[in-house]
Amino acid sequence: MKPNVIEEIKNLEVQIGKRLFKEAKLLDIKKPPSPLQGKVLKYILDHKEEKICQRDLEEHLNVSKATISEVLVAMEKSELIKRVSVPEDARIKRIVLTNTSLTRFQELEKNFQTINEELLHNISDHELACFFNILRKMEENMIMRGEKNV
């Protein structure tokens, strides 16, 4: 019987989530960003020279308009982002990080790096390259199968 890949990936995801939550509590972050909020923060930070809008996030994170809208509303309420009008088009709002989110993200990023190092402990470069190769193939399989079923 083949191993249940989905179950193993979910188990690892749960363990990582627990560890991240524990680290956030140690930093006295009462409500850490959700995984999707974390991805939004990282994307905006990585593209700070660009004018990021909701559509960019939908496309990059591969989520629906409704999902990203809900996430952004929650992030605004938590003062992690703010929406700023773009002079060229009043309908478009640029999404920018607040000082609060920058501070939180920097603290959490250190924890991510530590946990990432722990995950990679005793794993050779060759094993890691194989792992990423397999992940890419699995992702391609999911994309190809998904397109066939549409």
PyRosetta script that sets phi, psi and omega in degrees:
from pyrosetta import init, pose_from_sequence

init()
pose = pose_from_sequence("MKPNVIEEIKNLEVQIGKRLFKEAKLLDIKKPPSPLQGKVLKYILDHKEEKICQRDLEEHLNVSKATISEVLVAMEKSELIKRVSVPEDARIKRIVLTNTSLTRFQELEKNFQTINEELLHNISDHELACFFNILRKMEENMIMRGEKNV")
pose.set_psi(1, 132.7)
pose.set_omega(1, 179.7)
pose.set_phi(2, -71.8)
pose.set_psi(2, 147.4)
pose.set_omega(2, 177.1)
pose.set_phi(3, -65.1)
pose.set_psi(3, 150.8)
pose.set_omega(3, 179.6)
pose.set_phi(4, -85.3)
pose.set_psi(4, 96.3)
pose.set_omega(4, -175.7)
pose.set_phi(5, -61.3)
pose.set_psi(5, -43.5)
pose.set_omega(5, -178.4)
pose.set_phi(6, -59.0)
pose.set_psi(6, -46.2)
pose.set_omega(6, -179.1)
pose.set_phi(7, -61.8)
pose.set_psi(7, -42.9)
pose.set_omega(7, -179.4)
pose.set_phi(8, -65.7)
pose.set_psi(8, -41.8)
pose.set_omega(8, 178.8)
pose.set_phi(9, -65.0)
pose.set_psi(9, -43.1)
pose.set_omega(9, 178.8)
pose.set_phi(10, -63.3)
pose.set_psi(10, -41.2)
pose.set_omega(10, 178.6)
pose.set_phi(11, -60.6)
pose.set_psi(11, -44.2)
pose.set_omega(11, 178.8)
pose.set_phi(12, -65.0)
pose.set_psi(12, -40.8)
pose.set_omega(12, 178.6)
pose.set_phi(13, -60.5)
pose.set_psi(13, -41.7)
pose.set_omega(13, 178.7)
pose.set_phi(14, -63.1)
pose.set_psi(14, -44.9)
pose.set_omega(14, -179.9)
pose.set_phi(15, -62.5)
pose.set_psi(15, -42.6)
pose.set_omega(15, 178.5)
pose.set_phi(16, -65.1)
pose.set_psi(16, -43.6)
pose.set_omega(16, 178.9)
pose.set_phi(17, -59.4)
pose.set_psi(17, -43.6)
pose.set_omega(17, 178.3)
pose.set_phi(18, -61.4)
pose.set_psi(18, -43.2)
pose.set_omega(18, -178.4)
pose.set_phi(19, -65.9)
pose.set_psi(19, -42.5)
pose.set_omega(19, 178.7)
pose.set_phi(20, -64.1)
pose.set_psi(20, -40.9)
pose.set_omega(20, 178.9)
pose.set_phi(21, -63.0)
pose.set_psi(21, -42.8)
pose.set_omega(21, 178.5)
pose.set_phi(22, -60.7)
pose.set_psi(22, -44.0)
pose.set_omega(22, 179.3)
pose.set_phi(23, -64.3)
pose.set_psi(23, -39.6)
pose.set_omega(23, 179.0)
pose.set_phi(24, -63.2)
pose.set_psi(24, -39.2)
pose.set_omega(24, 178.0)
pose.set_phi(25, -64.3)
pose.set_psi(25, -38.7)
pose.set_omega(25, 178.3)
pose.set_phi(26, -63.8)
pose.set_psi(26, -29.9)
pose.set_omega(26, 177.4)
pose.set_phi(27, -83.9)
pose.set_psi(27, 1.6)
pose.set_omega(27, -179.2)
pose.set_phi(28, 63.8)
pose.set_psi(28, 33.8)
pose.set_omega(28, 173.2)
pose.set_phi(29, -90.8)
pose.set_psi(29, 108.0)
pose.set_omega(29, -172.8)
pose.set_phi(30, -65.4)
pose.set_psi(30, -41.0)
pose.set_omega(30, 179.0)
pose.set_phi(31, -130.4)
pose.set_psi(31, 91.4)
pose.set_omega(31, -179.8)
pose.set_phi(32, -66.1)
pose.set_psi(32, 153.5)
pose.set_omega(32, 178.3)
pose.set_phi(33, -62.1)
pose.set_psi(33, 147.2)
pose.set_omega(33, 175.9)
pose.set_phi(34, -67.0)
pose.set_psi(34, 165.2)
pose.set_omega(34, 177.9)
pose.set_phi(35, -55.0)
pose.set_psi(35, -41.2)
pose.set_omega(35, 179.9)
pose.set_phi(36, -68.8)
pose.set_psi(36, -38.8)
pose.set_omega(36, 176.3)
pose.set_phi(37, -62.2)
pose.set_psi(37, -39.0)
pose.set_omega(37, 177.2)
pose.set_phi(38, -61.1)
pose.set_psi(38, -40.6)
pose.set_omega(38, 178.2)
pose.set_phi(39, -65.7)
pose.set_psi(39, -38.8)
pose.set_omega(39, 177.7)
pose.set_phi(40, -62.8)
pose.set_psi(40, -48.2)
pose.set_omega(40, 179.8)
pose.set_phi(41, -58.1)
pose.set_psi(41, -46.9)
pose.set_omega(41, -178.1)
pose.set_phi(42, -63.8)
pose.set_psi(42, -42.5)
pose.set_omega(42, -179.9)
pose.set_phi(43, -62.2)
pose.set_psi(43, -45.7)
pose.set_omega(43, -179.5)
pose.set_phi(44, -63.9)
pose.set_psi(44, -42.8)
pose.set_omega(44, 179.7)
pose.set_phi(45, -64.0)
pose.set_psi(45, -42.4)
pose.set_omega(45, -180.0)
pose.set_phi(46, -68.8)
pose.set_psi(46, -20.1)
pose.set_omega(46, -177.9)
pose.set_phi(47, -121.4)
pose.set_psi(47, 36.5)
pose.set_omega(47, -173.7)
pose.set_phi(48, -64.0)
pose.set_psi(48, -20.2)
pose.set_omega(48, 178.5)
pose.set_phi(49, -79.9)
pose.set_psi(49, -12.4)
pose.set_omega(49, -178.6)
pose.set_phi(50, -100.4)
pose.set_psi(50, 161.4)
pose.set_omega(50, 175.1)
pose.set_phi(51, -92.1)
pose.set_psi(51, 97.4)
pose.set_omega(51, -177.1)
pose.set_phi(52, -84.9)
pose.set_psi(52, 130.4)
pose.set_omega(52, 175.6)
pose.set_phi(53, -123.3)
pose.set_psi(53, 175.7)
pose.set_omega(53, -176.1)
pose.set_phi(54, -56.5)
pose.set_psi(54, -42.0)
pose.set_omega(54, -178.2)
pose.set_phi(55, -61.3)
pose.set_psi(55, -38.0)
pose.set_omega(55, 177.8)
pose.set_phi(56, -59.5)
pose.set_psi(56, -43.0)
pose.set_omega(56, -179.3)
pose.set_phi(57, -67.6)
pose.set_psi(57, -41.5)
pose.set_omega(57, 177.6)
pose.set_phi(58, -55.5)
pose.set_psi(58, -48.3)
pose.set_omega(58, -176.5)
pose.set_phi(59, -69.4)
pose.set_psi(59, -47.6)
pose.set_omega(59, -176.5)
pose.set_phi(60, -66.7)
pose.set_psi(60, -41.6)
pose.set_omega(60, -176.3)
pose.set_phi(61, -89.7)
pose.set_psi(61, -4.5)
pose.set_omega(61, 177.8)
pose.set_phi(62, 57.0)
pose.set_psi(62, 50.2)
pose.set_omega(62, 178.2)
pose.set_phi(63, -126.6)
pose.set_psi(63, 161.6)
pose.set_omega(63, -177.9)
pose.set_phi(64, -73.7)
pose.set_psi(64, 163.2)
pose.set_omega(64, 177.5)
pose.set_phi(65, -59.5)
pose.set_psi(65, -42.1)
pose.set_omega(65, -179.4)
pose.set_phi(66, -64.2)
pose.set_psi(66, -42.8)
pose.set_omega(66, -178.6)
pose.set_phi(67, -63.8)
pose.set_psi(67, -49.2)
pose.set_omega(67, -177.0)
pose.set_phi(68, -68.1)
pose.set_psi(68, -33.0)
pose.set_omega(68, 177.4)
pose.set_phi(69, -62.4)
pose.set_psi(69, -45.9)
pose.set_omega(69, 178.9)
pose.set_phi(70, -61.5)
pose.set_psi(70, -43.0)
pose.set_omega(70, 179.9)
pose.set_phi(71, -64.4)
pose.set_psi(71, -43.8)
pose.set_omega(71, -178.7)
pose.set_phi(72, -66.7)
pose.set_psi(72, -37.5)
pose.set_omega(72, 176.7)
pose.set_phi(73, -61.5)
pose.set_psi(73, -45.3)
pose.set_omega(73, 179.0)
pose.set_phi(74, -63.4)
pose.set_psi(74, -38.9)
pose.set_omega(74, -179.8)
pose.set_phi(75, -68.7)
pose.set_psi(75, -34.7)
pose.set_omega(75, 175.7)
pose.set_phi(76, -65.2)
pose.set_psi(76, -43.8)
pose.set_omega(76, 179.0)
pose.set_phi(77, -61.5)
pose.set_psi(77, -35.2)
pose.set_omega(77, 179.0)
pose.set_phi(78, -84.3)
pose.set_psi(78, 3.1)
pose.set_omega(78, 179.8)
pose.set_phi(79, 59.2)
pose.set_psi(79, 37.0)
pose.set_omega(79, 176.3)
pose.set_phi(80, -91.7)
pose.set_psi(80, -28.5)
pose.set_omega(80, 178.3)
pose.set_phi(81, -137.1)
pose.set_psi(81, 166.0)
pose.set_omega(81, 168.0)
pose.set_phi(82, -140.4)
pose.set_psi(82, 151.7)
pose.set_omega(82, 179.2)
pose.set_phi(83, -103.3)
pose.set_psi(83, 130.9)
pose.set_omega(83, -176.0)
pose.set_phi(84, -122.0)
pose.set_psi(84, 134.1)
pose.set_omega(84, 178.9)
pose.set_phi(85, -63.1)
pose.set_psi(85, 144.2)
pose.set_omega(85, 177.1)
pose.set_phi(86, -99.2)
pose.set_psi(86, 124.8)
pose.set_omega(86, -175.9)
pose.set_phi(87, -55.8)
pose.set_psi(87, -35.1)
pose.set_omega(87, -177.1)
pose.set_phi(88, -69.0)
pose.set_psi(88, -27.4)
pose.set_omega(88, -175.4)
pose.set_phi(89, -153.5)
pose.set_psi(89, 106.9)
pose.set_omega(89, -175.8)
pose.set_phi(90, -64.0)
pose.set_psi(90, -19.5)
pose.set_omega(90, -179.7)
pose.set_phi(91, -74.5)
pose.set_psi(91, -24.5)
pose.set_omega(91, -176.6)
pose.set_phi(92, -95.0)
pose.set_psi(92, 134.7)
pose.set_omega(92, 176.8)
pose.set_phi(93, -114.2)
pose.set_psi(93, 126.6)
pose.set_omega(93, 175.4)
pose.set_phi(94, -78.8)
pose.set_psi(94, 139.7)
pose.set_omega(94, -179.7)
pose.set_phi(95, -102.5)
pose.set_psi(95, 122.6)
pose.set_omega(95, -179.2)
pose.set_phi(96, -125.1)
pose.set_psi(96, 152.7)
pose.set_omega(96, 179.1)
pose.set_phi(97, -81.7)
pose.set_psi(97, 148.3)
pose.set_omega(97, 175.2)
pose.set_phi(98, -92.1)
pose.set_psi(98, 168.4)
pose.set_omega(98, 176.1)
pose.set_phi(99, -61.1)
pose.set_psi(99, -36.1)
pose.set_omega(99, 178.1)
pose.set_phi(100, -58.9)
pose.set_psi(100, -47.8)
pose.set_omega(100, -177.8)
pose.set_phi(101, -67.9)
pose.set_psi(101, -36.1)
pose.set_omega(101, 178.5)
pose.set_phi(102, -62.3)
pose.set_psi(102, -44.0)
pose.set_omega(102, 179.4)
pose.set_phi(103, -63.5)
pose.set_psi(103, -49.2)
pose.set_omega(103, 179.7)
pose.set_phi(104, -60.6)
pose.set_psi(104, -44.2)
pose.set_omega(104, -176.2)
pose.set_phi(105, -63.3)
pose.set_psi(105, -41.6)
pose.set_omega(105, 179.7)
pose.set_phi(106, -62.5)
pose.set_psi(106, -40.5)
pose.set_omega(106, 178.1)
pose.set_phi(107, -65.4)
pose.set_psi(107, -46.3)
pose.set_omega(107, -178.8)
pose.set_phi(108, -68.3)
pose.set_psi(108, -33.6)
pose.set_omega(108, -179.9)
pose.set_phi(109, -62.2)
pose.set_psi(109, -38.5)
pose.set_omega(109, 176.4)
pose.set_phi(110, -60.8)
pose.set_psi(110, -42.4)
pose.set_omega(110, 178.9)
pose.set_phi(111, -66.3)
pose.set_psi(111, -39.0)
pose.set_omega(111, 176.9)
pose.set_phi(112, -58.8)
pose.set_psi(112, -44.7)
pose.set_omega(112, -178.8)
pose.set_phi(113, -62.9)
pose.set_psi(113, -42.3)
pose.set_omega(113, 179.2)
pose.set_phi(114, -63.2)
pose.set_psi(114, -47.1)
pose.set_omega(114, -179.4)
pose.set_phi(115, -65.5)
pose.set_psi(115, -38.4)
pose.set_omega(115, 177.5)
pose.set_phi(116, -60.8)
pose.set_psi(116, -43.1)
pose.set_omega(116, 177.7)
pose.set_phi(117, -62.5)
pose.set_psi(117, -39.8)
pose.set_omega(117, 178.3)
pose.set_phi(118, -64.7)
pose.set_psi(118, -40.0)
pose.set_omega(118, 178.3)
pose.set_phi(119, -62.2)
pose.set_psi(119, -34.5)
pose.set_omega(119, -175.2)
pose.set_phi(120, -90.1)
pose.set_psi(120, -0.9)
pose.set_omega(120, 179.8)
pose.set_phi(121, -57.5)
pose.set_psi(121, 133.0)
pose.set_omega(121, 178.7)
pose.set_phi(122, 65.6)
pose.set_psi(122, 21.1)
pose.set_omega(122, 176.8)
pose.set_phi(123, -114.8)
pose.set_psi(123, 123.2)
pose.set_omega(123, -177.2)
pose.set_phi(124, -74.7)
pose.set_psi(124, 163.9)
pose.set_omega(124, 176.9)
pose.set_phi(125, -60.0)
pose.set_psi(125, -39.0)
pose.set_omega(125, 179.4)
pose.set_phi(126, -63.8)
pose.set_psi(126, -46.0)
pose.set_omega(126, 178.7)
pose.set_phi(127, -61.3)
pose.set_psi(127, -40.4)
pose.set_omega(127, -179.7)
pose.set_phi(128, -66.2)
pose.set_psi(128, -41.9)
pose.set_omega(128, 177.9)
pose.set_phi(129, -62.0)
pose.set_psi(129, -42.4)
pose.set_omega(129, 177.0)
pose.set_phi(130, -61.9)
pose.set_psi(130, -43.9)
pose.set_omega(130, -179.9)
pose.set_phi(131, -58.3)
pose.set_psi(131, -48.7)
pose.set_omega(131, -179.4)
pose.set_phi(132, -66.3)
pose.set_psi(132, -35.6)
pose.set_omega(132, 176.8)
pose.set_phi(133, -62.3)
pose.set_psi(133, -44.3)
pose.set_omega(133, 178.7)
pose.set_phi(134, -64.7)
pose.set_psi(134, -42.9)
pose.set_omega(134, 177.9)
pose.set_phi(135, -58.8)
pose.set_psi(135, -45.0)
pose.set_omega(135, 179.2)
pose.set_phi(136, -60.5)
pose.set_psi(136, -42.6)
pose.set_omega(136, 179.5)
pose.set_phi(137, -63.9)
pose.set_psi(137, -41.3)
pose.set_omega(137, 178.7)
pose.set_phi(138, -63.0)
pose.set_psi(138, -42.1)
pose.set_omega(138, 179.0)
pose.set_phi(139, -63.6)
pose.set_psi(139, -43.8)
pose.set_omega(139, 177.3)
pose.set_phi(140, -60.4)
pose.set_psi(140, -42.1)
pose.set_omega(140, 177.8)
pose.set_phi(141, -58.6)
pose.set_psi(141, -44.0)
pose.set_omega(141, -178.9)
pose.set_phi(142, -65.8)
pose.set_psi(142, -40.8)
pose.set_omega(142, -179.6)
pose.set_phi(143, -65.9)
pose.set_psi(143, -46.7)
pose.set_omega(143, -179.2)
pose.set_phi(144, -63.4)
pose.set_psi(144, -44.3)
pose.set_omega(144, -179.6)
pose.set_phi(145, -65.9)
pose.set_psi(145, -39.6)
pose.set_omega(145, 179.4)
pose.set_phi(146, -63.2)
pose.set_psi(146, -38.9)
pose.set_omega(146, 179.4)
pose.set_phi(147, -68.3)
pose.set_psi(147, -34.4)
pose.set_omega(147, 179.3)
pose.set_phi(148, -67.4)
pose.set_psi(148, -32.1)
pose.set_omega(148, -175.9)
pose.set_phi(149, -87.3)
pose.set_psi(149, -1.7)
pose.set_omega(149, -178.4)
pose.set_phi(150, -86.5)
pose.dump_pdb("model.pdb")
